[in-house]
Amino acid sequence: MAEVKPTKQDKIIKRNDRIRKRFAYYTDTKHFDSQYALDLLEDEYLPLERETIWLIVRRTGHYKNL
């Protein structure tokens, strides 16, 4: 039986989960300030803007169900 290819939506959901976990790691484990954690994430996920990363982390707007 053929494997089901992950859709673009699945890839976005996985990316958003990675961003949330990384933000939690920076703020909870490393005890970095949230603004500094956003700066680091902005550098890691370069095409995304700071506001988009913040929406993903806070699960607000379009990103609340992803």
C-alpha positions in Angstrom: 0.0 0.0 0.0 1.3 3.5 -0.9 2.2 5.9 1.9 0.2 9.0 2.3 2.3 12.1 1.6 2.1 14.8 4.3 0.2 17.8 3.1 1.3 21.4 3.4 -1.1 21.8 6.3 0.6 18.9 8.2 4.0 20.4 7.7 2.8 23.8 9.0 1.3 22.2 12.1 4.6 20.4 12.8 6.5 23.6 12.3 4.2 25.5 14.6 4.6 22.7 17.3 8.4 23.0 17.0 8.2 26.8 17.4 6.0 26.4 20.5 8.3 23.8 22.1 11.4 25.9 21.3 9.8 29.0 22.8 8.9 27.0 25.9 12.5 25.7 26.1 14.0 29.2 25.9 11.6 30.7 28.5 11.1 27.8 30.9 14.4 25.9 30.8 16.9 28.6 29.8 15.0 31.4 31.6 15.4 33.8 28.7 13.2 36.9 28.5 10.3 36.3 26.0 11.5 39.2 23.8 14.9 37.6 23.6 13.4 34.2 22.9 11.4 35.8 20.0 14.6 37.3 18.6 16.2 33.8 18.6 13.2 32.2 17.0 13.1 34.9 14.4 16.7 34.1 13.5 15.9 30.3 13.4 12.8 30.6 11.3 14.0 33.4 9.1 11.1 33.8 6.6 8.6 34.3 9.5 8.2 37.7 11.1 8.2 38.3 14.8 4.5 39.0 15.0 3.7 35.7 13.2 5.9 33.8 15.6 4.2 35.5 18.5 0.7 34.5 17.1 1.9 30.9 16.8 3.2 30.8 20.3 0.1 32.4 21.8 -2.2 30.3 19.6 -4.2 33.4 18.6 -5.9 34.5 15.4 -5.4 32.2 12.4 -3.0 30.0 14.4 -5.3 29.0 17.3 -6.2 25.7 15.8 -2.9 24.8 14.2 
